[in-house]
Every structure is written in structure tokens, then in C-alpha cells.
């Protein structure tokens, strides 16, 4: 494949990614920078993606839905702090350490899932967890913390 086709392919895939759903950040500083630039709240999600049943339900019932993803793309900066337990899902050491630091600051009780709504400076506006809600109601809950 020549260079031109490779570049077009990369741009096409990147374009598709930006069209569909929100992008999850994994770095707090990056999330803060985006939140400041776009004047959006940060939604910090503490989850155990491979062991926490309510975390998996929250992902399936809210985060992964088209309705939530379309809304989040234009209204939130989504930040994920994952704590997988299975060896094959282990995070790089620097990511695991950064997630532990976030938990030390924002999730001292070790609740999973735990959702923290904050401003770009890291000031907590509200906290919640898994709730049996449809995406629209969960969006309203998250938005109520920033009003």
C-alpha cells in the first residue's frame, strides 16, 4: 500500500471514531485540558471492567448506548479509571499507578462503580454509582450536578 492510501485509511478510521460516541480518556491531565478547552464537566468513572457486575451493567445499560454516547460526545469529558483483576486485562504499571492516585483522591471508600462529576479544576460537583436507569435519566442525573 502506498503512503497516500495509508494516510487516507488512517484519516477515515479516525473520522469514524469521532463520529460515533464519546472518547474515553485515561489520563487525568488530558481530561482536564479538554474540559478547560471545551467548557465541559469531567465524568470520572471508577470501574472494575472484568469483575464488577454493577460496573458491567452500567457500561451495558448507559455508557455503551448510542443515546448516551451521542450526548456525552458534546457535553462531557469521559475519564475512565479501570481496576481489572484478571491477569490478561492488567493495565500498564504507570496507568495502574495513576488510577490508584485518582482513587486515593476521589474514591477513598473503594466503591465500584463510582461516578464522580467534576469541573475542569477537579472540584467535585456530585457523585453517584450504578442506578437502574435508562440513558436519558442517567444523563439528567449527571447534568443535575452541574446546574
HELIX and SHEET records of a PDB file:
HELIX    1   1 UNK A    3  UNK A   19  1                                  17    
HELIX    2   2 UNK A   28  UNK A   38  1                                  11    
HELIX    3   3 UNK A   53  UNK A   58  1                                   6    
HELIX    4   4 UNK A   59  UNK A   63  3                                   5    
HELIX    5   5 UNK A   66  UNK A   75  1                                  10    
HELIX    6   6 UNK A   87  UNK A   89  5                                   3    
HELIX    7   7 UNK A   93  UNK A  106  1                                  14    
HELIX    8   8 UNK A  135  UNK A  144  1                                  10    
SHEET    1   A 5 UNK A  24  UNK A  25  0                                        
SHEET    2   A 5 UNK A  76  UNK A  82  1                                        
SHEET    3   A 5 UNK A  41  UNK A  47  1                                        
SHEET    4   A 5 UNK A 114  UNK A 118 -1                                        
SHEET    5   A 5 UNK A 124  UNK A 128 -1                                        
END                                                                             
